[in-house]
Structure formats: C-alpha cells, structure tokens
Amino acid sequence: MSDTGAWQDAGLYDPDAPGAADRVALLEHLVAEGATVDDMVEANRLGRLPALAGHLARRGRGPFHSPAELAAAGVAHLDTFAKVWQAAGLPAVPPDERDLNEQDVQAIRSFESAVDLFGEDALLQFTRAVGAGLASIADASMAIFGLTVSDSLLEGGASELEYARALENGSRLIVDVVPQVMEALLGHHIDRAVDRYVAGGGDDVGAQLAYLAVGFLDLVESTPMIQELQPVEIAAAIAAFEQRATEVVAVHGGRVVKTIGDEVMFVATTAADAAEIALALEEFAAGHTALRGLRGGLAWGALVRGYGDYYGPVVNIAARAVKEARPGEVLAELELVGQVQAVTALRVGVPREYELRGFVEPVVLWPIERPGP
C-alpha cells in the first residue's frame, strides 16, 4: 500500500516532480520486497535507490542478527567475528547493527568448528584467500551486468522501477546460480591443486615448498595502447589476453596465480609446459590487432607456497627477468633452460648476464625460442 505522505516527509517522493508516478511505483515495489523507510532514505542519500532492490534480493528477508546477539547466543565472540569479517576483506559490522542473515550465522559457526582442526591463524589466512577470490567474482558480476544490461537500460530510457527489477533479477541469478557453479567447479579445481601438490614434491618437501616452474608474462607498450585506444577496445584486448592465458595455462596443467595490471603470473608442473605457455601467449599477443606484443620471464625451483600465491627467490628471478626481456622475447634461468633442452626441440639462444634487483651476483638468462626453418 502506498504511503505517499510518509515518503514525501522522508524526501523520497515529490508529487510535482517529473516521473512522480514512476517513483511511487518504485517505492511500492521496494516496500513489497521488504525495504523500510530508513533503508530507502539511506539508499536515496547515496543516489542508489533503484539499486536497493538488488541488495534486498541478495540479503533475503531475514531474520537478521547483530554481532552482539550472536555473541550472547554463544555463536562466536565479538573479536572472532571481527577477525573473520576483516580477513574476508569486508568492512566491520557495528556490534548492535542487525545486518547478518542466517547464511552469515552459518558461516561463523563453520569457522568456529574448523578452528579445532586447522587453528585460527591458518584459517584466517585461508579466509583471506577466499575473500580475495570472492571479491574478484563480485567485481566480475558488476562488470557483466554493466556491460550487458545496465548500458542498454540507460540507453533505452528505462524507468527507475525497470532498472530496479533488472538489478533484482540479476542479483537473484547470482545468489541462486553462481554458488551452484562454484560448487561444481571447486571439486575439479581441488583435484588439479592436488596434482600440482604431488608434482611439486608433495609430502616429501612439505606443505610450504613446491618445486614448480613459475612465469611472468608482461604486455609491452601497454601505456601507448591505453592512450590510443577507446576504453571499450582496451577492455576487449585485455580480456582477450586474460582469457587466452587462462586457456593456455589450463591446457598445460598449470594455474594462473594472479593478474597484476597487464601482467600475468602462472605456475606449471614442468619446465617444458612453462616454456610452451609463454611462447604460445607471445604468439597470441604478436598476432592480436590491438596488443603490441609480450615479453616473459621463467624460472624453475623451490617456490614458497602461500595461501593461493607463491613467493621466494625463484619467483623473484622470474619477476625480474620479465622486465629485462625484449619485446617478443622469453628469458629463462639455468635450471629451467636445462630441462627445456633435455625434453623439447625448443631453441635456446645466446645467454646474457643481468644485474637483477635484489640479487648480489649477476644472473645469467637465456632466451627461449621456437626453432626456425
């Protein structure tokens, strides 16, 4: 039921404003979905009133709890809740604010029950890795909505209610479908992680070390490209490179560890696979109409295993080598080169000596190429 008087008093509705009827329709819809006047006032203050429909679809109808209530019920101490939320990369929830739904409660219960098995410090590190991954998924969901739905709605002059319904439907799709997809894919990714663990030495070297190949691939002349191309062209070119990198690395049994701007870090279980990955992506970049080429740095050895990342001197060699490589060139250190020469027909060029940042002694690097005619 409409309460136009209260909405008018709250600054949500002006009967004389253009689109007043559309605003009433939006407010009625938000109330039907569980919004309070306070919810709508705050969203309106932020200029996000239609977006409130998406928020309501994501958080559900309640009941909602505060951290203080959960602590009083024995679910988790306030400091434990704060640690988990911060480790996940989320802003703190005030102790008395009722913003936690039943899924949040179950997540906190799961953390508490897992502490006995893994220990709090290890579990918080794991939570950081999960939070970082989920933040990327959330950003990707906003990107796909903006590129495929939001722009067309704005160009078509959609009403506030139409925009709100689109956000609501998109949010329900994410809430209902994405977790199912994640659950299905997670088991496969764990299997591949086990494969990399075993290939990297497994229990023989311990959980903190892995003998793997590591590579860094860097798009060259990315700054001129950004200055000369339109934003949509830049986004398409970078997306094409990242998609191809994910495909090529997966084909060779490796893993894209992270992307850092226009640079990709990956690991592979063999030196030959790492070389093939780097050369295949160099060829892709060289043949792309918008990209200006690629350079790479590869190394092999004991990597220090983190929670979803890798560290140590071997990683540093590869990260420094990519900066020394010429456009279109892939440089590798001795250990990786020796393995590549032993099992592939790839050509190793003339070595060069480099003063790499962080290394006392000069490091010798070899260019790796496909054999010529």
N, C-alpha and C positions, 0 to 999 in steps of 0.2 A: 504494500500500500504506500502511496506517495505521502511524504511529509514535507511538502514544499516549504512550509513555514520554517520548520527547523533547519532545513537545508539552506534556506535564504539567510537565516540568522547566523549560520555557520560559515557563510561566504562561499557556499558550494553552488548556489543557484541564483541567477538574476532573471526574473521573468521578462525583462525588457531587452536582454542581450540577444544578439543573433544566435541561432541554434539553441534557444532555450528548451524547446521540446526535445531535442536530441540529448541535452544534458539531463533532463528528467528521466528519459529512457535509460541512460547510463546509470544514474543513481539508483533507480529501481532495480536494475539488474545486479548491481553490486550488493545492495541490501539483501536481495534474494539469495546471493551466494555467501552471505554471512558477514558482510562488512558492517562495522559500526560507524557512527558519525565521526568518531575520533580517527578511525582508520582512514576514512575518506578525506578528512581535513588535513591529515599529515601527508597523504599522497598528493593532494591538491597543492599543498605548500611546496612540494618538491617538483611540481609540474608533471606528475606521473599518475594522474587519476585513472586513466584507462588501464594503465599497467597494473593497477591494484587487482584487476580480475585475474591476471596471471599469477600473482602472489597468492591469492586465495585458493586457486586451483592447486598450487604446489604444496601449500601447508595443510590443506584439508580443513575439516570442520571442528577439530578438537576432540576431546578436551585438551586444554593447554595447561602447561605447568611452568612454574618458575624454578630456577636452580635451588632456591631456598626450600621450596616444597619438596623437591627431590631429596635434598639433604636430610630434611626432617623425616622423610619416609624411609631413610636408610638406603636409598639407591646409590648415592655417591656423595662424598664430601665436596663442599664448595670448591676447595682448592683443586681437587681431582677434576671436577667438571671444567674449571678454568684452564687447567693444563691441556686437557683433551681438545677443547674448543680452539685454543691458541695453536696447538700443534697442527690441527687440521687447517689452519690458515683462516679461521673465522673470527670476527670481532667478538669481544666479550659480551655476554648477556648479563645485564644487571641482576643481582640476586633475587629481587622481587618481581621481575618482569615475566609475565606469563606468555612466553613465546616458544615453548618447547612442546612438540606434539608427541604422540605415542611412539613414533619411529625414533625420535631423539632419545626418549627414555630407554628404548631397547638398545640403542647404540651405546649408551653409557653403561647399561647393565653388561653388555657384551665386553666392553673394555675392562670392567671390574673383574669379570670372570676370567678373562685372559691374562690378567696380571700375574696370577699364581703360576701360570705355565711359562710365560716369557719374561716377566719382570717389567716394571713400569718404564724404565728408561728405554729398553728395546721397543716396547710397544708404542711409546711416544714417537720414536724415530719412524716406526712403521706408519703411524698415523700421519706424520708429516708427508711421507711419500704418497699415501692415499689422498691426502688433501690436495697436494700439488697436482696429481692426476685428475682429480675431480674438478679442480679449478680450470684446468685446460678444457675438459669436456664442457663445463658450463660456458666458457668463453666461445667455444666452437658452436654451441647451441644458439647463442646470441647472434653469432655471425651468420649461421644458416637462416635464421629467422629474418634477420635484417636484409640479407641479400635476396631471399626468395619470396618473402611475404610482406614485410614492412614497407619496402620501397613501392611495391605495386599498390598497396593500400593507400599510401600517401599520394602517389601519382593519380590514383583514381578518385581522390577526394572522399575517402571513406569517413563515415561519421565516427564519433567517439565510441559509440556502442559497437560498431562493426570492428573497430580496431581492438576494443577490449575483448570481444568474442574471439578474435583471431589469436590474441595473446593467451587467452584462457584455453583454447583448443590446443595451441602449441605446447603450453605448459602441461596439460593433461597427457599429451602424447609423450613428452619427455618423462614424466613421472611414471606412466604405465608401461612404456615400451623400452626405454633406454635401460632400466635395470635388468629387464629380461635379456636384452642383447649382451649386456655386460656379464651377466651370469653365465651365458652360453660361451662367450669368448674367453672368460677368465680361466676356465679349466684348460683350454688349449694353450694359453699363454704360460700357465704354470708348467705344463708339460715341456714347453720349449725352454723355460727357465731351468728346469731340471736337467735337460740336455746340455745347456751351457755350463751348468754347475759341474756335471760329470766331465765334460770335455775340458774344463778349466782346471782339473785336478781333483775336484770333489773333496772327499773327506781326507785324502792324503795330504792336501796342502791347507785344509781348514777353511772355515766359512769366510774368513776375511781376505783371502787371496784367491786369484783366479788367473791361470796362465792362458791368456787370450790375445788376439790381435785387436788393436784399437786404431781408429782412424778419425781424422778430422777433414771435412770437405768444405771448402770456402768458395762461394761465388765471387768472381772477380768483377771489378768495376761496378759494384752494386750502387755506389753513390751516383755516378753519372746516369745509370739506368733509372734510378728513382727520380732524378731531376728531369729526365727527358720524357718519361712515360706518364700516362694518365694513371690515377690511383687504381682503376679497375684493371688496367693492363699489368701493373706491378703485382697486384694481388693474384691475378691469374698465373703470372710467370712463377712467382714464389710457390704458390700452391701446386703447380705442375711439378716443380723440382722436388718439393717435400713428398708429394705422392709417389713420384718415381723412386725417390730414395727409399721410402718405406717398402715399396715393392721389391726393389733390387736386393736390399739388405735381407728381407724375409726369404727370398728365393735362395739365398746363400746361407741360410740358417743363422743369420746374425740378428742384431737388435739395434734399432735407433735409440740411443740413450737419451738424446735431447737435441733440440734445435736452439741455436743461440743467434738470433737475428738471421743473417744469411749464411750461417754455418751449421753443419750437421756433425754430430759426434756419434759414432757407431762402434760396436764390438762385433767380432766374428770369431768362430772357434778355430779357424785355420788361417795361416798367413796367405795361402792361395786365394781363399774366399775374400779376404780383405782387399787384396790387390784387384781381384775381378770386380768387386763392388766399386772401388774407387775409379777404375778405368771405365766401367760401364756408365757411371754417372758423369764422368768427364766428357765422354762421347755424347751423352744426352744434352748436357749444357752447351757443348760446342755446336750442336745441331739445332738448338732452340732459337726461334726467331727473335725473342726478346732478351734472353740471357746472354751475357758476354763471355761465358766460359767459366772454368772451375779449376781449382788447384787443390792438392791433397797432401796430407802427411800421415804416414803409417808407422806403427811400431808394434813389437811383439815382446811379451814378457809377463812378469808378475804384476797384475793390477790389484790395487787395494779396493776391495769390494765395499761399497756403501749401500745405503738403502735406496736402490734404484739408480745408483751412479757408480762411477769408478774414479780412482784417484791414484796418485803416486808418480814416481819419476818416469815410468814408461809412458803414462798418459801425457806427462809434460813434454816429453820428446815429440810425440805426435802433434801436440797442440802448437809447439814452437815450429816444427818442421813445415806445417801448412803455411805459415807466414813467410817462410823462406822460398817456397816453391814459386816457380814462374807460372804465368797463366798457361793452363793446359798441361801442367806437369804434376806428377805424383812422386813425392820423395819418401824414402823409407830408410830405416836404420838397419844395422848389420844383421841382427837376429832375424828380422822378417825377410830381408833380402836373401839370406842363406836358404831359408825354407822355400821361398818362391823359386829360386834357381833349381832346387832339388826336385821339385814336383811339377813345374809348369814350363811352358815354352815361352813365357814372357821374357822380354829383353831387359837387362839391367844396364843402365848407361854408365857414364864416367862419374865416379864419386866426387863430391865436393865437400870441403870442410867448412863448418859454420860455428860461429860463436853464438850459442843459444842462451837466451836469458835464463838465469838460474842454474847454469851448468859451468863448473870451474874450467873443465877441459873442453877443447873444441870437439864437436860431434860430427862424424862423417855420415853423410846421407847420399843415397843412390837414387837416381830417377828410374822409375819402372815404366816400361812401355810395352805395347804390343809389338811383336816382330813385324818389320817392314816387309815389302815384297822381296 
